Amino acid sequence: MPFKEGADNKTAQVRIRFTPTEKAQAEGHAKAAGLTLSEYIRKRALGMPVRSRADEQTINELRRLGGLRKHIHNQTGGEHSKGTAGALVEITEAIKRIIR
């Protein structure tokens, strides 16, 4: 598959050495996060958060549900504002717990 021009292509390489135990540990962490070993090491080296794909999907679903809840609130003219506000706070708190 050819590279797209202007894209942020990952073409530079870095060679690192691990002991067999270290490599197995890194592979285990990458697998647990649902990432390739390269993705895992890149994120860790660049100080980016390492979250599993399942966590990312959960966060996206919670955000979607929050948006739907807000839409319902707006459509009903705020009839259920206490319940809506409580649900939105709980969704926000759940996202924060996952991100930490």
C-alpha positions in Angstrom: 0.0 0.0 0.0 1.6 3.3 -1.0 2.0 6.2 1.5 -0.2 9.2 1.0 1.7 12.4 0.4 1.5 14.9 3.2 0.4 12.3 5.7 2.2 11.8 8.9 4.0 8.6 7.8 6.0 6.7 10.3 9.1 6.0 8.4 11.9 6.8 10.9 13.1 3.8 12.8 14.6 3.4 16.3 16.4 0.2 17.3 16.3 -0.7 21.0 17.4 -3.8 22.8 15.6 -5.7 25.5 16.4 -8.6 27.6 14.1 -11.5 26.8 12.2 -10.9 30.0 11.8 -7.2 29.3 10.6 -7.9 25.8 8.0 -10.4 27.2 6.9 -7.8 29.7 6.5 -5.1 27.1 4.6 -7.5 24.8 2.3 -8.4 27.7 1.5 -4.8 28.4 0.9 -4.1 24.7 -1.4 -7.0 24.4 -3.3 -6.0 27.5 -3.8 -2.6 26.0 -4.8 -4.0 22.7 -1.9 -2.4 21.0 1.0 -3.6 18.8 4.3 -3.6 20.6 5.4 -0.6 18.4 2.3 1.4 19.2 2.7 0.7 22.9 6.4 1.6 23.0 5.8 4.8 20.9 3.1 6.0 23.2 5.1 5.3 26.3 8.2 7.0 24.9 6.3 10.1 23.9 4.4 10.4 27.2 1.1 9.7 25.6 -1.6 7.9 27.6 -1.8 4.2 27.1 -5.4 3.0 27.2 -6.8 -0.1 25.9 -9.0 -0.1 22.8 -11.8 -1.3 25.0 -11.4 1.8 27.2 -11.4 4.1 24.2 -14.6 2.4 22.9 -16.2 2.7 26.4 -15.2 6.4 26.6 -16.7 7.0 23.1 -19.9 5.2 24.0 -20.2 7.2 27.3 -19.8 10.4 25.3 -22.4 9.3 22.8 -24.8 8.5 25.6 -24.1 11.9 27.3 -24.9 13.6 24.0 -28.2 11.7 23.6 -29.1 12.5 27.2 -28.4 16.2 26.6 -30.5 16.1 23.4 -33.4 14.6 25.3 -33.1 17.3 27.9 -33.2 20.0 25.2 -36.1 18.4 23.4 -38.3 18.1 26.5 -37.6 21.7 27.5 -35.7 20.6 30.7 -38.7 18.7 32.2 -36.4 16.2 33.8 -33.6 18.6 34.6 -32.5 17.0 37.9 -32.5 13.5 36.5 -30.7 14.7 33.4 -28.1 16.7 35.3 -27.5 13.7 37.6 -27.0 11.3 34.7 -24.6 13.7 32.9 -22.6 14.1 36.1 -22.4 10.3 36.5 -21.3 9.9 32.8 -18.6 12.5 33.2 -17.3 10.9 36.4 -17.2 7.5 34.7 -15.1 8.9 31.8 -12.8 10.6 34.3 -12.3 7.2 36.2 -11.4 5.5 32.9 -9.0 8.2 31.8 -7.0 8.1 35.1 
